[in-house]
Amino acid sequence: MGGVSILGSTQPIRDALNRVEDIGRDPSSVLRALGAGVVRHTKWRIDEGIDPRGVRWESYAPLNPIYASTPVFCWGLEAQLVAYMPPSRKKSKATN
């Protein structure tokens, strides 16, 4: 017959299982961390103009020149992108 024998204290294992149990009861902290990562990566992709597969948007969907020249695009989207950028990127973007 097979089995598992544990020598020494099982307290570290119990502590780990209790933390897993806590996540099962209230997964909000894990979900919040996962969501923050998804949002950060999505904002980065928007800034870089890359789709979820890693393909640049311009390669298959060039921006309509009429839309690109409108104040909504030039000021609204640009302001949103700059708001999402880390400070180091904002400085380099402002100098371009």
C-alpha positions in Angstrom: 0.0 0.0 0.0 1.3 3.5 -0.9 1.3 6.5 1.3 3.1 9.6 2.3 5.1 10.1 5.5 6.0 13.5 6.8 8.8 13.8 9.3 9.0 16.9 11.4 6.5 19.7 11.8 3.6 19.9 9.4 2.8 23.5 10.5 4.3 25.1 7.3 2.1 22.8 5.2 -1.0 23.7 7.3 -0.2 27.4 7.0 0.1 27.1 3.2 -3.2 25.2 3.0 -4.9 27.8 5.2 -3.8 30.5 2.8 -5.2 28.6 -0.1 -8.4 28.1 1.8 -8.5 31.9 2.5 -8.2 32.6 -1.2 -11.1 30.2 -1.9 -13.3 32.1 0.6 -12.4 35.5 -0.6 -10.5 35.6 -4.0 -10.8 39.4 -4.4 -7.1 40.0 -3.7 -6.0 37.5 -6.2 -8.5 38.7 -8.8 -7.5 42.3 -8.2 -3.8 41.5 -8.8 -4.7 39.5 -12.0 -6.9 42.3 -13.2 -4.3 45.0 -12.6 -1.8 43.0 -14.7 -4.4 42.6 -17.5 -5.1 46.4 -17.4 -1.4 47.3 -17.3 -0.6 45.1 -20.3 -3.7 46.3 -22.3 -2.7 49.9 -21.8 0.8 49.1 -22.9 -0.5 47.4 -26.1 -2.7 50.5 -26.8 0.3 52.7 -26.4 2.4 50.5 -28.7 -0.4 49.9 -31.2 -0.2 46.1 -30.9 -3.1 43.6 -30.9 -3.4 40.7 -28.5 -1.4 38.5 -30.9 1.5 40.9 -31.0 0.8 42.2 -34.5 1.0 45.9 -35.1 -2.3 47.5 -35.9 -0.9 49.4 -38.9 -0.1 46.1 -40.7 -3.8 45.3 -41.2 -5.9 48.3 -40.1 -4.3 51.6 -41.1 -6.0 54.6 -39.4 -8.4 56.5 -41.6 -6.6 59.9 -42.4 -9.8 61.8 -41.9 -10.3 60.3 -38.4 -6.6 60.8 -37.6 -6.9 64.5 -38.3 -9.9 65.1 -36.0 -9.5 66.8 -32.6 -11.2 63.8 -31.0 -8.4 61.5 -32.1 -5.6 63.9 -31.8 -6.4 65.3 -28.3 -8.8 62.7 -26.7 -6.9 59.5 -27.4 -3.5 61.0 -27.1 -4.4 62.5 -23.7 -5.7 59.1 -22.5 -2.6 57.3 -23.7 -0.3 59.8 -22.0 -2.3 59.4 -18.8 -1.6 55.7 -18.8 2.1 56.0 -19.5 4.7 55.8 -16.7 6.5 59.1 -16.1 9.6 58.1 -18.1 7.5 57.4 -21.2 5.5 60.7 -20.8 8.8 62.7 -21.0 10.0 61.0 -24.1 6.5 61.3 -25.7 6.3 65.0 -24.9 9.7 65.6 -26.7 8.5 63.9 -29.9 
